[in-house]
Amino acid sequence: MKRVSSIFIIITFVIFSNVHLNSQIFLPAEYTDNYGVSYSGRVNIIQLKNKESIKFYTEGNTLIVLTPYNTKEIIIQNYGHFVSGIVETRFVEVLVEGAANLYIYDEIMRISKNGQNYELEKKSNKWSGILKVIVSDCQVQNLYKEKDLKFTEEHITNIIKNYNECKNQLYASKVIRIKKSEHSFGPQIGCILSIMNFPKDYKLPGIKYKFGTPISFTPIFGVKFNTYSFGRNQKHNFEISPFLTFEKYNSEITYLDANHSNYIKSKIKSTSIFLPLIWNYKYFDNSDRKMLINGGFGCKINQNTSYTVDYEETHLIAGQRRYYSEDRLSDLRGLQVFIVFGHNFVLSGIGKDNLNIGLNCFIISTHTEITVKNLVSSIQLNVSYEFGI
């Protein structure tokens, strides 16, 4: 099992390394040129760090390099609104539009009001005074509390948004424009391969048999619930994906001692419920296909368990054989904990629906109450269809 787990880790690392070199997070976008003509397409937001130019892909996948000299504005769905003409050599992001417009670039905020431009910089002690003058003609008392004033995008955006509402001239704001999260829910099916890893030469005190390598390969049935789009770049999401499986572990081992040949067959059955909480990181997205790596933790509840061991002992000289069985149900745990990591491939379905194919590796705590240094390693292949909510 250690070899299988190592191969899985290597495959995941290779896939991540190769695709990450060309990481893509594409979002739908629309830009307007200097003549007022609009065009639809998409933008790779990974490439948006430099706002001096933006690479825009048309619906025919033609690349157009947008600059402040050939573009009036570009709106990227669920990401932001960028305009030219505020700072000569670069695009700036629009945070609020109204009686006072608020823009941001390079951690510098610019406010335009009545044809006047004001810059707010954190390193300057004057920014709070400038902000106070800008909103001073609002009749609403206590638009903000000076002791709570912070130089953050969210805080200043809310102040200018409230100011524009006070003036009845709020046209648009980032808070209104961008939807912060989405959800999906759907069934999952698949299979899980589990192997109990015991030390090869370990004998239980007072017990005549060694452990073998119990293996279980069974189907799974469950559901998935996802919360998407945490953070502005929509790279993160949390997943709760409980599933049920009917585990059947079997192992056979033959070994010799001083006088006997020993054959031992073990059978473990369990109705198990896995309750994982998983964090996913999306590193590739071209709208139709997405790739994610993940990690998390959880617990496993075991019900309707049974554990039987059958022995066959043959004397090496006399040839006499002895058969007997033991019920070792009391050795099994009702609760286990685990960590999980893996890789997901997502295909876009109808509307907001997704087809999700995942390969996960579980490292699970010992299955028995016996104080043996062992873990259970499991590899799970799952397929789910998630309906957007």
Buried (B, 14 or more C-beta within 10 A) or exposed (E): BEEEBEEBEEEBEEBBEEEEEEBBBBBBBBBBBEEEEEBEBBBBBBEBEEBEBBBBBEEEEEEBEBEBEBBBBBBBBBBBBBBBEBBEEBBBBBBBBBBBBBBBBEEBBBBBBEEEEBBBBEEEEEBEEBBEEBBEEBEEEEBBEEEEBEBEBEEBBBBBBBBBBBBEEBEBBBEEBBEEEBBBBBBBBBBBBBBBBBEEEEEBEEEEBBBBBBBBBBEBEBBBBBBBBBEEBBBBBBBBBBBBBBBBBBBEBEBEEEEBBBBBBBBBBBEBBBBBBBBBBBBBBBEEEBBBBBEBBBBBBBEEBEBBBBBBBBEEEEEEEEEEEBEBEEBBBEEBEBBBBBBBBBEBBEEBBBBBBBBBBBBBBBBBEBEBEBBBBBBBBBEBBBBBE
